[in-house]
C-alpha cells in the first residue's frame, strides 16, 4: 500500500501526502489484482529485459536481411538459427489453434498481422512487418518493425511512417496513473490526421511471464480507464491502414489477417515497462 511519503500513484512526482492524500490510500497490489494484472518483481523485470534484448537483436538482423529476392521462409530460417544459438525459444512456433507453423510473423503490404513465412520472395516496392517474440529462461520479449523494400508507393510509405509515429507518440506519454484509453486517443488522433485508420480487431497486450497477459491495450479510441502502474509490462503495436480499418482473416490458414479493401497496412511494436517515474522501452 502506498505510504504518505511515497511518490504519488498518479505520476505527479509529488509525495503521496502532498498530492492525493487524505484520499483513501491507493493499494497498487489490490488494484492490479482487481484487473488481473501481474505487476512484475525486479527479478522478473530483469528476465523480461533479457528476453526483450534478444528479440530486438534478432529483429535487427532480420530487417537487415530483408531485401528484394529474399524469401520470408529464408528470414524464418535465420530466426530459427539465432534462437537456437542463444538458447532461446521462438514463441510463435506452435502457438494457438491451429498451431502457428513458423517462428516469426512476416506481413507484407495489405497483410495487417500474423503473416506466415513461405516461398514468396520480397519484391521492389514491398513493405514488410517482421514480428519476433523470444522466450529466454521462461520470460518473453516481443517486438516488430517495418522494412521498405526499395522504392515504395506513397500509400505504403505513408502507412509505414504514420504507424511508427503512432507508436512513438503513444510511448512518449506513458507514466504511472495514466488511463489506458489515452494510448488509443493519441494513436487515433495522429493516424486520422494523416488519412489513415486504426485496426480495432487486434490489440497490444501484457507480456513477460506469459506470451499474452492482461491488460489489453487497444490502439483505437476506447473507454478503458484502467490506470498504468509501476511494474506493468505490455506491448503497444498499432496496426495502421491506408484505407478501411477492418481486417479479414484468411480461412485457409486461420491466421493471416488482411485489409478488407486490399490497401496497405503497417505496424511497429515495442515491449514497454512502466517505472516509478515513467517508462522504459525494453525492446
N, C-alpha and C positions, 0 to 999 in steps of 0.2 A: 504494500500500500504506500502511496506517495506521502512522504512526511513534510512537515512545514517548511524545512529548509532545502528540500529537494527542488530541482528545476521543475517548473510547472508543466503538467502533462500537455498543455495546449501548444507548446513550442514557442512561447513568448520570450524565452531566455530569462524571465524573471523567476525569483523563488516562488514556490507554491503559495507561501503565506502572503506574498505581495501581489498575487495575481488572482487565482480562483478561490483561495481561502477567504471566508469561512464556509464556502460551499461544502457539500458532502464530499469527503476525500475520494479521489478517483483511484479505484483499485484496478491497476493495469491487468493483473492476472485474472481477476474476476471478469473484467470486460472482454479480455481475449477468449476466455472460456465460453462466455455467452455467445460469441460469434464463431466459435470453433477454430480459432486462430492459434497456431503454435508460435509463441514468442521464443526465439532461439537463444540458447545459452551461449556464452563465449566459446565453449568447446565446439558446439555445433556450427557457430558462425565461422570458425577457422576451417572446419571441414568443408562448408559450403563455399568459402572463399577459394580454397584449393581446387575444388571441382570446377568452379567458375573460371578460374585462370586457365585450366587445361582446356575447357570448352572454347574459350576465346582464342587460345593458341592454335587449336586445331582449325577453328573457323578462319583465322588469318591465313593459314596455309592453303585451305580450300579456295578461298577467294583469290589468292594469287594464281592458283592453278586453273581457275575458271576462265577459259579463253575459247575463241572460235575453234571448232573442230574437236573439242574435248567433250566426251560423253558424261552425262550425270552418273552413269554407272562407274566411270573412272574416278569421279570425285568421291563416290561412296567407298570404293576400294581403298582410296587414300585414308579416308576416315577410319575404316576398319583397321588398317595397319597402324595408324597413330594411336588409336585407343589401346591396341594390343601392346605396343611398345611402351606405353606409360602405365600399364597395369590397370587400365580403366575399362568401363563398360559403356557402350553406346545405348542410351536409354530408349530410343525409339524402336530398336530391333525387338520384334516380338510383342510390342506394347499394344494393348487394346484388343478389340474384337470387331472384324477379323484381325489377327496379329499383323502389325505393320511389318512389311517384309525387308526393310532396309535399315541402315544405321544412321542415316541423316534424311532430312527432307529437302527436296530441290524443287522449287516452284517457279515456273517460267512464264513470263508475260501475263496472260489472263488467269493463271493459276494463283489463287489467293494464298493457299497454305496446304500443307500435307502432300505436296507433290512427291511421287515415288521415283527414285532414280531408276534409269533404264538406259536403253541404247541410243536415245536421241542425243545427237551432237549439238552443242551450242553453236549458234549462228550469229553472224554480224547483225547487230540491231536488237538482239535479245536482251531482256533483263531477267535476272535470276535471283531468287532469295534462297540462301543456303542456311539451314537451321540445324544447329548442333546442340545436343544435350548430353553431357557426360556424367557418369557416376564414378566417383572416386572414394573408396573406403565407405561406401554406403551413402554418400552425400551427392546432391545434384547441382549442376550449373547449367544454365540454359541461355542461349543467345542466337541471334540470326542477323544476317546482313544482306544487303543488295549488292549485286555486281552488274554494271552495264557493259555489254559486250560490244566494243567498238562504238560506232556512231549509232545512236538510237533516236527514235522519233521524239517529237516534242511531247506527245502524250506520255510515253514511257519515262522520259526524263523527268517530267513534272511529277508523276506519282512517286517516283523514286526519291526525289528531293523533298517533296512535301511530307512523305512518310517519315523520313529521317528527322525533319524539323519538328514534326508532331511528337516523336519520341523524346527528343532532347528538351523541348519546351515543357513537356509533361514531367520529365525527371527534375527539371530545374526548380519546380515548386515544392518538391516533396520535403516534408518535415513532420514530426510528431504532432498530432492533433488535427491534421488536415483531413477533411472528409474525402473518401474515395471518389465521390462523384465529381470532384474538382478536376481529376485527371481526365475524365471524359469531356468535361466542359472545355478544357484547354485544347485537347486534340480536335474536337469538333469545330471549335472557333477557327483554328488555323486551317484545317482541311477545307472547310466550307468557303473560307475567304479565297481559296485558290481553285474553286470549282471542282472540288473532289468530294467524295463521300466516305463515310467511315463504316466498315463492316461491323455488324452488331451480332452476327451469329457465332463468332469466335472471339475469345477474350483472353486477357492475361490472367495470371493465377499465382497463388502462393506456391513456392518451390523451395527445395533444400533438403528436407528429410524424406519427402516423397516427391515424385515427379509432378503431381498436381495436388495442391493443398488449398485450403481457404487462406485469404479471401479471394473471391473472384474480382478481377479488375476489368470493368467494362470500359471500352475506348470511346463509345458513343455516349451521347447525353443520357443520364440516368439519375435516379433518386437515392443512391446508396450513400447514407450518411455515416457509415462505419468510419471510425477515426483511425488514421495510421498511428501505430505505436512503435516505440523503440524495440528492436528485436524481430520485427516482421521482415521476411524476405519474400519477394514476389517478382514476377515478370511484368514489364509493360511491353507490348508488342503490337502497336497499332497497324492494322491492315487497311490501307487506303486505296480506294478505287477511283479510276478516272471517270467512271460513269455511275451506274446504279450501285447501291450499297449491298444488294442481296447476293448471296452465294448459292450455288447449286453443287451438290456432292455427286461425283461420278458413281453411278450404281454398279459399274463393273468392278470397282475395287473398294468401294465404300470409304475411301479416304480423300481422294483428290477433289479439292473444292475450287471451283472456277467462278468468275464473274458471270452474272446472268446475261449480260449483254455482250460478252466477248471482249470488252475493253480491258486495259491494263490494270494490274494491281501490284502494290509493293508493300513491303513490311520490313521493319527493323526491330530488334529486340535486345533488351538487357535484363539481367538479374540485378535487383536492387535490394539493399539493406537499409532499413530506417534506423538511424542512430539517435542518440540522445539529443543532438542538436540539429540534425538534418538528414542526410542520406549518403550512401556510398554506392557507386556503381561497381559491382563485383566482377562483371564480365568485361 
